[in-house]
Amino acid sequence: MGKSLFEKVWEAHSVRQLANGQTQLLIGTHLIHEVTSPQAFGMLRDKGIPVRFPHRTFATVDHIVPTDEKSEPFSDALADAMIKEIRRNCEQHGITFFDLASGKQGIVHIVGPEQGITQPGTTIACGDSHTSTHGAFGAIAFGIGTSQVRDVLATQTIALNRLKVRRINVEGKLGPGVYAKDVILHIIRLLGTQGGTGFAYEYAGSVFDNFTMEERMTVCNMSIEGGARVGYVNPDPTTFDYLKGRPYAPKGADWDAAVERWSSFASDPDCAYDDVVTIRAESIAPTVTWGITPGQAIFINENIPAAENAKDAAEKASIEEALEHMHFIGDTPILGTPIDVAFLGSCTNGRLSDLQEVAQYLRGRKVADNVKAIVVPGSQGVSMIAEQMGLDKIYKDAGFEWRGAGCSMCLAMNPDKLIGDQLCASSSNRNFKGRQGSPTGRTLLMSPLMVAAAAVEGKVADAREVFSVHEKQTALA
């Protein structure tokens, strides 16, 4: 019997079986940022331990970096201290650091792929839960905690329990105005936010075969929101075409050897899975979260759930809590809900294709007077290309603020925050209470084009109708 990609990569990186049943796993690539690394470096410093393989670690700043300040010192003292600390640590240990002046800085899960650091058949770890993004390349990638960041820096290994593998097939053709973000929100809605606990998700089927790399990254990014530690897509010519010529990708004869090696990691046709789920693409519509978990989502033409229709007491309590926080009434439409803020960006949807897709529909439109709208490119590289294409002008003419690269309003570690109980239409990945900076702030997750539709209308709207979307016009994510 054949093996899945997960099995192949796991076995290729297994150092030994530990007495407690875990595997000591070699980490091929380690990504770090300014938030979860300072304490780890401090622990090494206290014990006089060097970084074992500094050439396997790459660093950037993203979480705390202000998106509306270009000069240092930053007005936020904590942000200023953190960027100075990661500079010091990287310099001391000889680690490659994509600093603000490098032109390569950005969200770690966007920088890794665009630099060609993320490669198939590897294990990738980072002190950030959305490391699953890198699985789009056929890698086994997962988030780790600060003590594990320390372990990887010191030994280039980590102790982990082996996961089961669930294959999720999405077959058919997505309708106009339906994007990768809708696919993953729908998967989480169906399987639940804990449905992937103990699993790696292998995404497959005709939809993923036809997805661009940036679309695949969007889906893999939110695997963790479904409870899965890992989400991946088997490497194929789309993967190799994306990587070819990137700074850290193999060159010349090494490239041909790499493609042959990478191809060998793809799941064998006769491999066994612990579970298989199949979804019809035609059944998916533009999807919006209404509650306080990514699993609390509905199609744009559906009503918000009512607590009295819950299947059990636990679901009833969950719905009631969400409705209270969101100030929503059950069994009413999400369509037409007024918004205060629109956010385009994050490691889920801050890539060039996201900005391109929205810009082609936004041209000539205006953000509603009552809405604060910001667009944050996921990296300096994305920003530079977008500006060369004139996308920044389209956004600014429409009333969006064009910001510098960073995590921005995805989370509350920088100045971009909600105020009071503002409602935000967001292209990010989490809608937890307080996620966007205010304990009473409210978040609706949706695709970038749906965010743009909400910004223009001043309320939750169906982008297919607002922008007369009939056919997909560009590579989407």
N, C-alpha and C positions, 0 to 999 in steps of 0.2 A: 504493500500500500504506500502511496505517495505521502508527502508531507506538506503542511501549509507553510507559508512564508514565516509565520510566527515561530513555528517549530524549527525551521532552518536557521533563522537568525539567532534564536535563543541558544540552540545547540552550538552554533559557531562561536558564540561569545561566552559559553559556560566555562568557568575556571575550575570549579569543583562543586560537589554537593555538600552542603553543610549539615552538621549533626541535627539541626532543628528542622531539616527538610527543605530549607531554602536553597537557592542557587546563588553562588558567588558569581556575578555577571560582570564581564569586562565592558566598560563603557567606551565605545569608539570615539564619540564626540561629546564634549561637555560644553554647554552654553551657560553663561552667567550674566547677571545684571546687578544693578546697584542695591537692590533691596534684600535679597536672601544670601548675598555673598559676604558682607562685612563680618558677620559673626563667625562664619566658617573660616575665613582667613585668620580671624582673631584666635580661634582655637588652635590652628596650626602654629601660629606665632607663639602662643603660650607654651606649646610642647616642643618648639624648635623643629618642626617637621616641614620639609620643603614640598612644593607641588611636584608630584611624581613625573607627570608627562605634560608640561606646560603647553607643548605644541598641539595638544588635543583639546585645549580649552580656548574658547573665544568669548569675548566680553563686549557688552554695549550698555548704554543707559537708555531707559525707556519709561519706567513706571513713574518716577518722580520728576522727570525733566519737564520744565515749563514749556508749553507750546506757543506762548506769546512773548517770550523773552529771548533775545539773541545774545545778550552779553552777561558776563559773570562779574562779580558774584551774584547768584540768584537772590531774589528778594525773600524766598523761603529758605530759612537757615538750615533746615533739615535736608532739603534737596541739595543745597550747596555743600554741606558736609558729606553727603553720600557720594556725590560725583568726585569730590576730592579723594575720598577713601578708596573708591574703585580704581582711580588713576594710580594711587600709591601702591595698591596691592598688585595690579597688573604689571607695573614697572618693576616692582621688587621681584616678582616671580617669572618675568619674561613672557607674559601672556599677551596675545594679540588683543588689542582694545580698539573698538570702533568708537572713537571719541567724537565730540560735537564738531571738531574741526576737520574730521577725516572725510566728510562727505558720504560716509557709509553708515552713520549712526541711525538707529531706528528701533522699532519693536523687535525684540530678539527673534520672534517667530516669523518675521518677515525678512530680517537681515540674513539669517542662516540660509534660507533657500536662495535668495537673490545673489548671494555671494558664492553659491555652489558648495557651501560647507555641508549642507544637508544632502546626504547621498544614500542610495538604496543599499539594503543588506547590512546596515549598521545599527548599532544601539546608540541612542541619543538621550541624554538626560539634561535637565535644567531645573533650577529652583523656581518653577512656575508650572501651574497645573495645566496650562494650555500647550505644553510641549507636545501633546498628541498631534498637533498641527503637522509636524514633520513626517508623520506616518504616511502622508500623501505620496511620499517618494518611495514607499516600500521599505521604510525603516521602522524599527521598534522604538518608539519615542515616548517618554513619560516624564511627568513632573516629579520632583523630589523635594524633601524638606531641607532645612538648613544643616542639620546634622549629617544628612546624606550628601549634601554639597561638600561638606568637609571630607567625608569618606572618599568621594570621587577625586577631589583635589589631592588627597594624600596617597591613594592606592589605585586610582583609575578603575575601581570596582565598587560594586554595591551588592547587598544581600536582598534578594527578592523572592517572593513566591511565584511559581509558574502560573500563568493564566490559562483559562479555557478560551476557546475561539468560537465566536458566533459570526457566521457569514450573513451579511445583509445585502440581498440583491434588490436593486431598484431597476425594474425593467420597463421598457416602453419609451415614450417621448414626453418630456415636460411641456406643458402648455405655455403660450406666450405670457410673459410677466411672472413666470414661476422660476425661481433661482435655486442655487445650491443651498442658500440659507433656509429657504422653505423646506427643502428636502430634509435637512438635519433637524429642524424644529419639528417636522412631522414625525421623524423617527423617534425623537425623544418623547413626543406626545404619545405615540403608540406603545413604546416599550417602557416608558417611565424614567424618572431621574435616577432610580436605583436599578433599573433593568440590566445594566451592563456590569454590575458589581461582580468582580471576579473574572471578567471576560476581557479579551481583546476583540475589537470589532473589525472584521474584514469587509470592507465595502466593495461591492462588485455589481455586475449586471450592465446592461447596455447603456444606462444613464452615466455610470462612472466610466465606462469605456470611452464615451464621447465627451466627458468633461475635460476642460483644460486643467492644468496643474493648479491654477489659482482656485478653481471651483473645488477641486479635490481637497485643497488645504482648508477651505471654508468648512467643509463637512468634518474632516478629521479634527479640526480645531475644537469643535464642540462635543467630541466623543466623551470627554470628561463630564460634560453636563448630563449625559445619559448614564453616568456611573461607570463607564468603561475606562480603565487606566490607559488603554492603548487603542488607537484606531488607525487603520492603514488601508492603502490601495496597492495592489500588485504593480510593480514597475513594468513599463511598456514603452514603446517608441515615443509616446507623449512625454514621459518622464525624461527620457534621454535627450530629446530635442530641447527641452527646457534647460537642462543642465549644461549642454554643450557650449563651450566658450566662456563659461562663467569663471571668475577669478580663481576659485579653489577647485574647480573641476579638473580631472586629468587631461593631459594634452598629448597630441601626437599618437604614437603607438600605444601609450598608456591608456588613451581613451578607448581604443578598440578592445583592449583587454578588460577594461573596467566594465564596458557595456556587456561583454560576454559573462563576466562574473555577476554583475547586477541581475541579468536576466535569469540566472540560475536560481536566484532566491524566490522567484515567483511561485505561488502555490501550485502544486502538481494537480492535474485534472482529477486524479483518483484519490486525493487526500480526504481525510475524514474531518468533519467539524462537530463540535459539541452541540451546536444548534444552527438552524438555517431559517432565516426570515425572508420572505419575498413580498415586495411592495410594487404596485403598479404606479408608474409615474403619472399616468393620466388622472389618478385619484387625488393628486396633490394640488392644492390651490395656494395663493399667497397667504402666508401664515403670520399671525401676530400673537404674542403672549399677552395675557390679560391679568396674570397673577404675579406671584412672587417666586416662582421657580420657572426654568425654561420649559418644563413639562406642562405648565398651565398655559396652553396655547390653543388657538382656534383658527379656522379659516376666516378670511376677512368678511365673508358673507354669513357667518354663524353668530349666534348669540352667546354672550358670556354665560357660563354655567350657573345654575341656581343650586343652592345648598340642599334644598329639599329633594333634588333629583340624584343626590349622591348615592353610590351603591353600598356604602357602609359608613359607620360613625367616624372613622379616621378620615375618609375623603370629605365627609360633611364638614368636619372641623377645619380641614385644610382650605376648603373653599370659603368658609366663613371668615377665616383669618385673612385670606387674600382679598376678598371683597371689602373687608373693613379697611385694610391698608390702602387699597387702590381707590377707595371712595366710589366703588362701582355697585350697581344693582344687578342681581342675577336675572338671567333670562331677558337681557336687553342687548341690543347690538353694540359691538365694539366700533363699528363703522360710524363715523361722525363724532367720535369722542375728541373734544378739544385738547390740543397739546400746547406746551409752553416752550419746549426746547427740541431741537432736532440735531442729532449727532451722527456724523458720517466718519467712520474710522475704526480703529482697533485691530488686533491681530486676526480677527474674524473677517473683516471687510474693509481693510484700509489699504488694499493693493491697487495697482494701477488700473486693472480691468474694472474694478469696482467704480473708480472715479470716472473712467471713460464711459461706462454704461450709463451712469446717472447724468453725466454732462450732456450726452447727446439728446436727452429728453428735457433737460433743464434749460437749455439754451432759449433765451427769450422769455423765460418765466421769472416770477418774483416770489420771494419768501413772504408769507403773510405778515402783516404788521405786528401781530401779537406773538410772533415766534422768534426766538434767538436760535440761529442756525450756525453750526460750525462744522468745517470739514478738516480732518487731520490726516494727512498722508502717513502711511505706516513706516516710512523710512525716508531718509534724505535722498536716496536713489529714486524712490517713487515720486517724491516732490519735484526733483530736478526734471525728470522726464515729463511729468504732468505739466510743469511750467513751460517747458519747451514746446509742448503741444497746445499751449494756450488754455488748458483746462482751468487754471486758477482764475483767469479772467472771466470765464463763463460762470464760475461759482460766485465770484465777487460781484459780478453784474447782477446776479440773481438775489444777492443779499446775504450770502454765506460769508462767514469769517474764514479766511484761508490761513491755517496755522502751521507751525513747525511740526516735525515728526515726533511722535511719542504715543504713549498709551492714552493720554488725555482723559476724556470723560468716561472711559470704560470703567474706571475705578476711582477711588477717592484719595489717591496718593500724590496729587498735584493740584494746582489751583483751579482746574476745570471741574467744577462741582455744581450739582443742583442746589437750589435755594428753597427752603421750606418744603411744601408739598408739590413742587413743580412736576409736571408730567413730561417725560422725555421719550420721543420716538428715536430709538437707538439701533445702530447696526452692530452693536457689540454682542457679547455672549452671555451676560448674566444680568438678571433682573431681581436679585436678592434685595431685601430691605437694606437701605443704607449704602448699596453698592456704588451709587454715583455721588456720594458725598454728603447727602442729607438723610438723617434717619427717617424722615417722613417723605423723602423724594420718591417718585414713582417712575418705573421704567417699562416701556413696551419694546420688546425685541422684534425686529423685522428686517427684511432685506434692504439694501441701500436704496433701491428705487422706491420702495414703500416709504422709507424715511423721507425721501425727496418729495413724494406725493403729499405726505403729512405736512411737511414744511410749507409747501406751496398753498395747500388748502387751509392750513391752520388747524387741522383736525385729522384724525385717522381716516384714510381714504384708500380706495382701491386704485393702485397705480395703473392698472390696465385701462381704467376709465379716464383717469386724470390725464394720462399721456397718450391715450389711444394706442396702447401697445398691442400690436397684432402679430409681429414676428420678432424673434431675437435678432438683433442687428450686429452685435459684436461678441467677442469672447467674454463670457460672464463669470462672476464669482458670487 
